[in-house]
Amino acid sequence: MPRYRDLLEPSTRVKLPPLCTPSLDGPYAKSVQREQSLHSFHTLFCRRCFKYDCFLHPFHATANVYKRKSKEIRMQTEPCGEECFLLQKGAKEFVEQNMLRSQRSRKRKKAPRPTGHSCPGPSCEEGKDGDSDHETTSSSEANSRSQTPTKLRVGEDSEPEPRGCVLEWSGAEESLFRVLHGTYFNNFCSIARLIGSKNCKEVFTLRSQLHSHSA
């Protein structure tokens, strides 16, 4: 019957939700943004019970709920090997500028804030409890929810120019780079070790190419 044709005939295309990634590590993996790669993790994983599909805390947190406190993973200052990006011209200066900028941001965060009048009411106690709840949030959660920077401010970074070369990156490798870059930022040696198939010079070159396209 034409009425039930849609149910009887097998569909040729499988429609997926708009935020769902078709494949992250298969042969047809696409290069997607970090938020799309971690969509299932942010939606289904409970950070209180540390399990998926928690019935006690059905809470869907957005990417801006948890903020990164500080950069625990610092850039390496010594080359990790013969193909390390630190051996390129201007790489050491690039690392020093990033370290100085992170130190300035830490000092701004540690600066005392002006305190207003004290309010010993229950609302203040609830606010303190809420702050302590956010402080107990693990750093790994903050790292996983931090978004990958897509554009640098003009004049802040004088990056070393990578040598001209055409790199072969699969969609899965580019997606994995975006996920790791949101946690490790400019620690290219650690990102390369986790990717496994690329060295830190190739990782740095890809990062420079992505920033030049987004600028």
N, C-alpha and C positions, 0 to 999 in steps of 0.2 A: 504494500500500500504506500502511496506517495506520502501519506501522513507520517509514517514512521521511517522514512527513508534515511534520515539523519542518524537514527539509532541502528539500523540494519547495516548500512554501508560503513566500512571502516574509514576513518578520516585519514587523509594523506599527511596532514600537518598536525602536529601536536602543539596546541597553544599553551604557552607558559605565562605565568604572571609577569607583568612588565618589569618588576624588580628582581626576578629570578634569573640567575645565570645558567644558561644551558649546560655548560661543561667548563670545569676549571682546570682539569688535567688531561682531558682526552685529546685525540688527534685533531678535533675540530674546535678546540678551546679558543675563545675570543679574548682580545685584549680589552678589559673593562675597567671601570673606575673602582677605587678601593671600597667605597660604600656598597657597591653592587656585589663585590666578592664576599664581604662580611655581612650581607643582609640576613642570611639565615642565622648566623651566630648572634647578631644583635637582637633578632626577633625572638628566638627560641631559647637561648641560654639564660638561665637564672643565675645571677651573681650572688644571691644569698644562699641558695641550696647547692650551687655548682652542679646543676644538671639541666637537661633539656626538657621542655614542655612541663614546667613546674605548675602545679595546680594551686599552690599556696600563694604565689606571687605572680599573677598574670599581668606582668608589667612590660610594656613595650617602650623601651627607652630610646630616645632619639640620640643623634650623634653629639648634641650640644648639652646633654644632661650632665655628663662627667667631663671635667676639665683636667688637662694634664698639669700636674703641679710643677715638676721640674724634669730636666733631661738627665735621667740616671745614666744613660749610655753615652759616653763621651767619644769624640773622634780620636782615633789612634794617631799618635805623633811619630811612630816608627814604622817604616815599611814592613809589610807582611811577607814580601817575597820579591822576586826579580821583576814581576809584572805589576807591582803595586802602583796605584795612581799617585802616591806620594813622591815617586821618583820623577814625575813630570815637572816641567818648569812652572813655578808659581804655586805648587800644591801646598808647600809648607806654609806660605803666607795665607793661603785660603783657610787652612786649619787653624792658624793663630787668630784670624779674624773671627771665626766661628766661636772659638773658646772665649775670646774677650766679650763677644756679644752675649753669650750665655751667662758669663759672670755678671755682666751689668743687669741682665734680666733677673738673676737671683737676688742681687742687692736691692732692686726695686721691690721685689716681693717681700723681702725681709724688713723693709722700712716700716716703722710703726705708723699705724693709722690713727687719726684723731678720734678719740672716744667721746661719745656724747654722755648725756645724763644716764645714770644707772637706773634700771627698771627691774626690781626684784619680783615682778609679777610672773604669772605662769606662762605668759607668751614668750618672755625672754628665756625661760627654762626650756620651752619647746624649741626655740631657735637654737639654743646650745646643743640640744640633743640632735637636732637635724644636722648641725655642723659636724658634730662628732661622728655621725653616721656617714657623712661624706668623706671624713678624714680616714675612716677605716676602710674605705674602698681601696682595693688592691691597685698597685701601680700598673699591673698588666691589663686591668680593665681600662684604665685611663689611656694606656698605650693603644689598646685595640680600638678605642673610640675616637682617638685623635685623627683628624682628617689630614690627608696628604697635602702639603703645601703645593700650590699650583703656580704661584707667581712670586718672584722675589722683588723686593723694592729696588728701584734703580739707585745705584751708588752704594748699596750696602755690601755687596759681594763683588770682589774682583777675582773671579774664578779663573783657574788656569785653563787655557784653551786646549781641549783634547785634540790629538792628532787626527787628521781626516781619515776615517775608515768607515766602511759600511759594515754594520753589525747585523747578524742574523738573530733576531729574538722572536720566539714563538709567542702566541697569544697568552699561553699559560705562564710563561716566564715574565712577560710584562705585567700581567695581573699580580703575580707573586711579588714583583718588585714594588708595585704600588702599595701592597699590603705591608710589606716590611719597611718601606720608607716612611710610613706613618708612625712606626715605632722606633726605628733606629735613626731616622732622619739622615744626616750626612756621614754616618759611620759606614762607609762603603765596603770596608773590609769584612765587617760582620754580615752585611747583606749578601756579599758574594759567597761567604761560607755557607749561608743558609740556602741560597739558590743552588749552589753546587756545580752548575754547568757554566758559570761565568766567573771571571776574575774581577777584582775590584776596579781595574782600569776600565773594563767594559761596562761595569755598573755605573761608574762615574760618567762615562761618555753618554750612556742612555739617559741619565738624569739631566745632563746638560742639554741634550736634544729635546727632551720633553719640556724643559723650562724655556728653551728658545722658541718652541712652537706656541706655548701658552702666553709668552710675553707680548 
